[in-house]
Amino acid sequence: AAAGPLKKRAMTTEWVTEFVTVTVTADDSEPTPEIPAVFVETEVVTLTPSAPPKVKPSTSIFSPPPKPTVIQPKPEVSTPADPAPPPPATTSAAPPPSPSSGNSGSYADKMVQIHNECRSKHSSPNMQWDQNLAISAEKIAKSCVFEHQMNVDGGSYGQNIAAASFSGKNSNPTDFGVNAVGDMWYKGEVKNYTPEFYRSGPSNVPLGDYGHFTQVVWKDTSKVGCATVQCPPGTVLSLEAYFTVCNYKVPGNVGGEYPQNVLPLNGQ
């Protein structure tokens, strides 16, 4: 009997780079954050019995990210990931310190200061550091799982999270924490909050486009506690990264309460 022709086989290798910050509402009444596009580079290798393998790159596709592997992308913010196995050992880069009087340059003072600088632009009163919120934030950050965890120590707080690998102004945990608040959460989203939103509240826009900003400036929120920790590769990001968690009381992003809690920029 004649043998049939050999069939070609294909193998696919994927590299993933992930980018995002996320917020949630206190009552889970707002839409969940949209998962941003994930760009997956795929190389297809065709094998034949008579010739060496040939490499043919395909076009980028959009698909849910596989479990991350260690690669060398440009440093950026991660995308949300599925819950990981038992948390790996972590190095606490900036454990929440006890409150201090005045601006001592401590992590707590700098995190309160950057929040209040943003809030002052919208006529919101100053926040105070809350050590219990900070302790809960540190427990969540040390898990090195990039997702909102709202039930630690009883919950009942609002929460913003951010992660990025080390570079430039992210060169130490305090700098990254301040950058997360001032650049990622405030400057990155205030431009998405239109004049109409200040009058009647946001509509037909994903919470992820503005929700970190609105939590930072939420007028009724009076307390904040944060922690920034250093997480190993393959956890919050493929590379070693800082992970910042801030908890807030009272929580913001409450449906129907935006106009009285998110005030226009001063002078507008």
SULBEL-V893726 format. One line per field, one symbol per residue. psi: psi as a letter, one per 40 degrees, with the letter a starting at -180 (. if undefined). burial: b if it has 9 or more other C-alpha atoms within 8 Angstrom, else e. Layout:
BEGIN
psi = ???
burial = ???
END
This chain:
BEGIN
psi = iiiiihiiihihhhhhhihiiiiiidefeiiiihhihhhhhhhhhhhideiiiihhiiiiihihhihiihagiihaiiiiiihiahhiiihhdgihiiiihageeiddddddddddddddeffiiiiihhdddddddddddedfhgihheehfebfiihiiiiiihibefeidddddddddddddcdeddeehidddddeiiifhideeeddddddehdeheiihiihihiiiecdidihiihhhhiihiiafhheeddeegiiihe.
burial = eeeeeeeeeeeeeebbbbbbbbbbbbeeebeebeeeebbbbbbbbbbbeeeeeeeeeeeeeeeeeeebeeeeeeeebbbbbeeeeebeebebbbbbeebeeeeeeebbbbbbebbbebbbbbbbbebebbbebbbbbbbbbbebbbbbebebeeebbbbbbbbbbbeeebbebbbbbbbbbbbbbbbebbeebeeebbeebbeeebbbebbbbbbbbbbebbbbbbbbbbbbbbbbbbbbbbbbbbbbbbbbbbeebbbebbbeeeee
END
